[in-house]
Amino acid sequence: MGTDGWKLSKAAEWLERGAVGVIPTDSSPALCCLLTDSAAVERLYAIKGIDAKKPLSIMCRCAASPPGPRPPAPGRACPARTPPPARTPRAQSRPPSRG
């Protein structure tokens, strides 16, 4: 995390307490909160001034990643988003005929 790790840790603490955060981007600031905190999500909608029925963008770590602070390694596909390998058709086995 380099020298800014303390900033990320502090931001995570605030989000876990129900805060709505701001993430600087190249265009306009993005608002963030924990998706599992319904009160924070309601505050995010109120801050944005939009109807709660309007969808929001979400950002999350890979669903298949183990719990913890590390996302999948750069350049590696998330296992949850990687398509399964192609399957070759199997011959259908038939039950023995009764005769």
C-alpha positions as CSV (number, residue, x, y, z in Angstrom):
1,M,0.0,0.0,0.0
2,G,3.0,2.3,0.1
3,T,2.9,5.5,2.2
4,D,-0.8,6.1,1.6
5,G,-1.9,2.9,3.3
6,W,-3.0,4.7,6.4
7,K,-5.4,6.8,4.3
8,L,-7.1,3.7,2.9
9,S,-7.3,2.1,6.3
10,K,-8.9,5.2,7.7
11,A,-11.4,5.4,4.8
12,A,-12.3,1.8,5.3
13,E,-13.0,2.5,9.0
14,W,-15.3,5.4,8.1
15,L,-17.2,3.3,5.5
16,E,-17.6,0.5,8.0
17,R,-19.2,3.1,10.4
18,G,-21.8,4.0,7.7
19,A,-20.1,7.0,6.1
20,V,-20.6,8.0,2.4
21,G,-17.2,8.7,0.9
22,V,-15.9,10.6,-2.1
23,I,-13.4,9.0,-4.6
24,P,-11.6,11.5,-6.9
25,T,-11.7,10.5,-10.6
26,D,-10.5,12.1,-13.9
27,S,-14.0,13.5,-14.6
28,S,-16.1,14.1,-11.6
29,P,-15.9,12.8,-8.0
30,A,-17.6,9.4,-7.3
31,L,-19.6,8.8,-4.2
32,C,-19.2,5.5,-2.3
33,C,-20.6,3.5,0.6
34,L,-20.9,-0.1,1.7
35,L,-23.6,-1.8,-0.3
36,T,-24.5,-3.8,2.8
37,D,-25.3,-0.7,4.9
38,S,-28.9,0.3,3.8
39,A,-28.8,3.6,5.8
40,A,-25.6,4.6,4.0
41,V,-27.1,3.7,0.6
42,E,-30.2,5.8,1.4
43,R,-27.9,8.7,2.3
44,L,-26.0,8.2,-1.0
45,Y,-29.2,8.5,-2.9
46,A,-30.2,11.6,-0.9
47,I,-26.8,13.3,-1.6
48,K,-27.1,12.5,-5.3
49,G,-30.7,13.8,-5.3
50,I,-32.0,10.8,-7.2
51,D,-34.9,8.4,-6.8
52,A,-34.0,5.3,-4.9
53,K,-35.5,3.2,-7.8
54,K,-32.8,4.5,-10.1
55,P,-29.9,2.0,-10.4
56,L,-26.4,2.8,-9.2
57,S,-23.0,1.5,-10.4
58,I,-21.3,-0.8,-8.0
59,M,-17.6,-1.6,-7.5
60,C,-16.6,-4.7,-5.7
61,R,-13.8,-7.1,-5.5
62,C,-14.1,-10.4,-7.4
63,A,-16.8,-12.5,-5.8
64,A,-14.7,-15.6,-6.1
65,S,-11.8,-14.0,-4.2
66,P,-11.1,-15.2,-0.7
67,P,-12.0,-12.7,2.1
68,G,-9.2,-10.2,2.7
69,P,-7.7,-7.0,1.3
70,R,-6.1,-8.3,-1.8
71,P,-7.9,-8.4,-5.2
72,P,-6.9,-10.8,-7.9
73,A,-3.4,-10.2,-9.2
74,P,-3.1,-7.6,-12.0
75,G,-3.6,-9.2,-15.4
76,R,-5.3,-12.2,-14.0
77,A,-9.0,-12.8,-14.7
78,C,-11.5,-13.0,-11.9
79,P,-12.5,-16.7,-11.6
80,A,-16.1,-15.7,-11.3
81,R,-16.0,-13.9,-14.6
82,T,-13.9,-16.4,-16.5
83,P,-16.0,-18.5,-18.8
84,P,-16.0,-22.2,-18.2
85,P,-14.0,-24.4,-20.6
86,A,-15.8,-25.7,-23.6
87,R,-17.4,-29.0,-23.1
88,T,-17.3,-31.9,-25.5
89,P,-20.6,-33.7,-25.9
90,R,-20.7,-37.0,-24.1
91,A,-22.3,-40.1,-25.5
92,Q,-25.6,-40.8,-23.9
93,S,-25.7,-44.0,-22.1
94,R,-29.0,-45.9,-22.4
95,P,-30.4,-48.1,-19.8
96,P,-30.4,-51.8,-20.8
97,S,-33.5,-52.8,-22.7
98,R,-36.0,-55.1,-21.1
99,G,-36.9,-57.8,-23.5
